[in-house]
């Protein structure tokens, strides 16, 4: 079989994805940039979804976004306890 025929038979590899907080597929390319400084609810939730879905490891996420494990775990806990509104920085006092 020629190389061209082999390539025609091969299916393109789908990019790995997880379902994001908005219910849509989330790939590594869709994640916030590594230079993100302003963490809005959606961005935090996307990073948590990526780690939970196996797109990134906890260590990779912390290194990529310069987060402490405690900070990431607090986001995860806030989502588990209060949903996305729990990630709102201005509501922090209200939930504690």
C-alpha positions in Angstrom: 0.0 0.0 0.0 1.4 3.4 -0.9 2.0 6.1 1.8 -0.7 8.2 0.2 -3.2 5.3 0.5 -2.3 4.7 4.1 -2.8 8.4 5.0 -6.2 8.3 3.3 -7.2 5.3 5.4 -6.1 6.9 8.7 -8.5 9.0 10.6 -7.2 12.2 12.0 -6.6 12.1 15.7 -9.2 14.1 17.6 -7.8 16.7 20.0 -8.4 15.6 23.6 -11.2 17.6 25.3 -13.3 17.7 28.4 -16.7 19.3 28.9 -16.2 22.8 30.2 -18.4 24.7 32.8 -20.6 26.0 30.0 -21.3 22.5 28.7 -19.2 22.9 25.6 -16.0 20.9 24.7 -12.9 22.5 26.2 -9.4 21.7 24.7 -6.0 22.8 25.8 -6.1 25.6 23.2 -9.4 26.9 24.8 -7.8 27.2 28.3 -6.9 30.7 29.5 -3.4 31.9 28.5 -0.6 31.0 30.9 -0.1 34.7 31.4 -3.6 35.2 32.9 -3.5 37.6 35.9 -7.2 38.4 36.2 -9.1 35.3 37.3 -12.8 35.6 36.5 -15.3 32.8 37.4 -15.3 31.3 33.9 -11.5 31.0 33.7 -11.2 29.4 37.2 -14.0 27.0 36.3 -12.3 26.1 33.0 -9.0 25.3 34.7 -10.8 23.2 37.4 -12.7 21.3 34.6 -9.5 20.7 32.7 -7.8 19.1 35.7 -10.8 17.1 36.7 -11.2 15.8 33.2 -7.5 14.9 32.9 -6.6 17.5 30.3 -4.0 18.8 32.7 -2.6 17.4 35.9 -2.9 19.5 39.1 0.9 20.0 39.0 0.7 21.2 35.3 -2.1 23.6 36.1 -0.3 25.1 39.1 2.9 25.4 37.1 1.3 26.8 34.0 -0.8 29.4 35.9 1.6 30.0 38.8 -1.0 28.9 41.3 -0.4 27.3 44.7 -2.0 24.0 45.3 -4.0 25.6 48.1 -5.4 28.2 45.7 -6.4 25.6 43.1 -8.0 23.4 45.7 -9.9 26.3 47.1 -11.4 26.9 43.7 -12.3 23.2 43.4 -13.9 23.3 46.9 -15.9 26.4 46.1 -17.3 24.8 43.0 -18.2 21.7 44.9 -19.9 23.6 47.8 -21.5 26.5 46.0 -21.3 26.0 42.3 -19.9 28.7 40.0 -21.1 31.6 42.2 -18.7 30.3 44.9 -15.8 31.3 42.7 -16.8 35.0 42.8 -14.1 36.9 44.7 -16.6 39.5 46.0 -18.8 36.9 47.4 -16.1 35.2 49.4 -17.2 36.6 52.8 -20.8 35.7 52.1 -20.0 32.0 51.7 -17.6 31.6 54.6 
